[in-house]
């Protein structure tokens, strides 16, 4: 990676005044120069301090919230928290008060760019990246000492100045322990940025502790070291081994196993930097790009964007991301009138599993050729594949769903590992039938007897499948969702299922998808 001077990047405010925005001449004692940003809750102005004549930021509560007690309390709480946070790596408060159009906070103006913008434009050496992370850590250490949890730590809320200093900003949803207003906190359950939020914050933001911020910092560290935003896709395999150990602990799902104190994180990063030899640094940016491109190319083959068939209208709706373990989706003509649709996913999610899946695909496509006949045996095929996977020295198990469509007798056979469901939307009755089996994973038990379930599959019938396991208590929700979408196209149904996956899916991964197929004739 290549370091570039931060001073090379323009940092003066560039926001334009909106057509119908009236720029106030003065807010409190501060003369207003220009509009910096207009957000949902507040408006940021560039002002001038009357005594020092230095530029400052004036944050004014949006006029639409002037009579909203909850928003007023939040706004004042932010001011209180900043006033308690007197630290060189935290934005400074100059004052707060009322003006003729509401409330305002006067803060330090930081001549710099956000870490997000920096990531989009530049790259850093690992050493420089970790030095920036240490500055953020010092800010968190001060906040946590003051019993403050930031709760919205992300690249947009970290500013790098022209001299390379770091400033943590935006305390709009920060939590001041022991004084937090319960009514306000309940509304914060939908606030924050999911990609950077700890698992426990997503579940209950009222109960987060300081190490929730450490989780967020772990994501940011990962992004800064790799030199690009993660977009929610984290593959620690791409991180150098010693640093990976630190990030693994920072990103523990269980908060009890995570760093309990930011001081310990600071210590480990500092020790890592002491032994870090910059001369031996691998050009990880180029290598990481090559790895990502290779994985993306492989996954385009394993999981195509579309599948075409003369008798079936296929609709695939999927996330934009990569899953290190991969998923395999295919449609193979057994005969002219028999179609096999296969979905296979490794039990684990790592580079080795992706290699295993590619190997599985090759074996499967070769093996299936010996079954190209009218008296195709579903169970025999599964048993044969299971024996092969079980004896394979790679020792990986595979989740699966297989759908066999027979146009000779208008039938559909389904067999899947436990937790996967196939929804059959019948055109004649407008009913949604749930098909499921509880088979073991492929490769887990060499003597397992696989079972299948059979249903009619008529013209205009639809079959809907999602790539993750579904919570038992959420099956009725998904069935109703599909039924309510019955008049829509296959593509819209697949999109609707994917959009609602957080409601019903178990253990979502980075590359989940939904499939809806309709029989044409």
C-alpha positions, 0 to 999 in steps of 0.5 A, a space after each residue: 500500500 502507498 501512503 499519500 499526504 492527507 494535505 493533498 486532499 481538499 478539505 474546505 466545505 463544498 456543500 451548496 446552499 439548497 435552492 429554498 434554504 435561507 442562510 441565517 446571518 447569525 446564530 447566537 454570537 456566531 456569524 454564519 458563513 455557509 451551509 456545511 450539511 443538512 441532515 435529517 435531525 440537524 443542519 450544520 453551518 460554518 461560522 466564525 467565533 467572535 473572539 478568536 475569529 476562527 472557523 467553527 461548526 454550528 449545529 442547529 436542531 432542525 426546525 421540524 423538531 423544535 417542539 419534539 421533546 424527545 429530539 430536544 432531549 437528544 440534542 441537549 444530551 449530545 451537547 452534554 456528552 461533548 462537554 464531558 469529553 475534553 480530549 485531543 482526539 475528540 471534537 471540542 465544544 465551544 458552547 450551546 444555547 438558543 436562538 430565534 429558530 431553536 437550539 444550537 451547539 457550537 463546535 470545533 471546525 476540523 479541517 480534514 476529511 472523513 475516514 470513509 472519504 479517505 478510504 475511497 480515495 487513498 490507501 495506507 501502509 499497515 503501520 500508518 493505518 494502525 497509528 490512526 486506529 490507536 488515535 481513535 482508541 485513545 478517544 474511546 478510552 477517554 469516553 469509556 473512562 467518562 462512562 460514555 459509549 459512542 454507539 455509532 463509531 464508523 468511518 463517517 464519524 472519524 475525521 483525519 485532519 490535514 496534519 494527520 490528527 484524528 478527531 471522533 465526532 457525532 455523539 447524537 446517539 451516544 449513551 451516558 451511563 446511569 443518566 440515559 433517558 429510558 424513553 429516548 433509548 427505546 427509540 434508538 433501537 433503530 439507530 446506528 449503522 448496522 454494518 458497524 454495530 455489535 450483535 448485542 447492540 442490534 438486539 438491545 441498544 439499551 444494554 450495550 457496554 463499552 466493548 460494543 464500541 470495540 467491535 465497531 473499531 474492529 470493523 474499522 481496523 479491518 477496513 483501514 488495513 485492507 484499504 477499502 470499505 467492507 460493506 458488511 463482508 469481513 474475511 479475516 483470512 485476508 489479514 496477517 496472522 498476528 494482527 488477525 488474532 487481535 481482530 478476531 478477539 475484537 470481533 467476537 460475537 459473544 461480548 464476554 469473549 471480546 476485549 473487555 477494556 479498550 486499554 487491552 486492545 491498545 496494548 495489543 496493537 502497540 505490541 504488534 507495531 513494535 514487532 512490525 517490520 515495514 520493509 517486509 510488508 507484503 503488498 496486501 492491497 494488490 494481493 487482496 484485490 486479486 483474491 477478491 476478483 478470483 472469489 467473485 469470478 468463482 462465485 459468478 460460476 457457482 451462483 449465476 445471475 440467471 438460469 434459463 429454461 424453455 419450460 421454467 421462468 427462473 428468477 434469482 434475487 441475491 445480495 451483492 457480496 461474497 461469501 468465503 465458503 461459497 454457494 452452488 446453484 445449478 439446473 441440469 437437464 436429466 432428460 428432455 422432460 426431467 430437470 434437476 435443480 441443486 443448491 449446495 453450501 459448505 457447512 463452514 465458511 472459509 477459503 478451504 470450504 470454497 475450494 471443497 465446493 468447487 471440487 464438489 461441483 466438478 464431481 457432481 456434474 460428472 456423476 450426474 451424467 450417469 443418471 441421465 435416464 427416465 428412471 432417475 432415482 433421487 435417493 440413489 443419487 443422494 446416497 452415492 454423493 453422500 458416500 463420496 463426500 464422506 470418504 473425501 479426505 477434505 472432510 467437509 459437510 454440505 447443506 443441500 436442497 435438491 428439486 426434481 421436476 418431472 414434466 412427464 407426470 407433472 410432479 415435483 420431488 424435494 429433498 433437503 438437509 434439515 432447516 431448508 424449505 421449499 414453498 409451493 404456490 399452487 395456481 389452482 387453489 392459491 395455496 402455499 404448501 410448505 415442503 420440507 425434509 430433515 436429512 443429514 448434511 452430505 458427508 456427515 453419516 455414510 449410512 444415512 437413509 435419505 428421504 424425499 417428498 413429492 408434490 404435483 407441479 402444474 402449469 403456472 405453479 410457482 416454487 420459492 426457495 431461500 438459501 438460508 434456514 428458516 425459523 420454524 415460528 416464522 414459516 407462517 409469515 413467509 407463507 403469507 408473504 408469498 401468498 400476498 405476492 401470488 399475482 406478481 411475477 417470479 422476479 417480484 416474489 423473489 425480491 420480496 422474499 429476499 427483502 424480508 429475510 431478516 424477519 425469518 432467516 437463521 444465520 444470514 450470510 454475506 451471499 444469501 439469495 432467493 429463487 422463484 420459478 414458475 412453470 410456463 407449460 
